[in-house]
Amino acid sequence: MSENYKEHISVLLNESIEILTESKSTSDIHLFADLTFGRGGHTFSLANKSDNYKLICTDQDPEAYENGIKLISKNNKAWQIDLEHTNFVNFKTLIDNKYKDVLLKYGGFSGILLDLGVSSHHFDSPERGFSFRFDGPLDMRMNIADQDLLTASDIINTYSEEELCHIFQKYADEKFASRIAQQIIEARKIKKLERTTELEKIIFHCYPKKFRHGRIHPATKVFQALRLEVNRELKVLEDIIPELLSLLSESGRLAIISFHSLEDRIVKHIFKETALKSPYTLITKKPIIPNEKEIKSNSRSRSAKLRVIERNI
């Protein structure tokens, strides 16, 4: 399975590594975490910067995990990088249960990175159902091994018209949310909706003809909303930030890369509130965004925003 894991370009790679390691000597030992390992771009950049950097990483996707274990072995980094197969929402529990001694040794994490973007592998794999560019099952689960998660097909076929309209409006600000929800209900009366192309066609024809061929495909926002709903991404993000902040060492930094306005709003709000009430400092008053060169080489980076907060004591 991992042999088919496709190439992925890490977004804001240089910027995130630089800001996480700023003022941290490569001759001193430091503990870092990359909670969205993916293809390992950020992880290996940190590991290669200094042999004194130890990393504990996670990824909930079984394909990314299997591929990651092979990459770590291939690059002879098993002594430096630990990769765990779990959702980052479980990270503090993982540390408490397995890495408590490591945390005590290092005095906390010098840097924690969270990249909330969807891997190119997911978008480019028809069987994962993240993209309407291919015909595939309406799945969209990041962790395909988690049978407790509803798939996008489950949601499309079981949510009420009001519930569908709500998530399309809340997570995508979809102006034709009501019409799309209504047409989904009508379509599923005839046949269960199970394929990406089936849903894409319904959404496409809900748009007035003059809006169907714009820069952004009509189905983009609804597919995005479904992904957020399937993986409970916003709730997970709200829950995990305070826990990650508590794991930082003195002068340790938490860096989060978001791609969705709702995600960025959550990060911005929690960071701001944290800095006002506790011994933390906002490092990024405004988010760091990709430069024109990066956007040109990787169009998927265009909506990325990096925010960073530092623990003072």
Summary of the structure (lengths in Angstrom):
residues: 313
radius of gyration: 20.3
end to end distance: 44.0
largest distance: 65.7
contacts: 988
relative contact order: 0.14
helix: 50%
strand: 15%
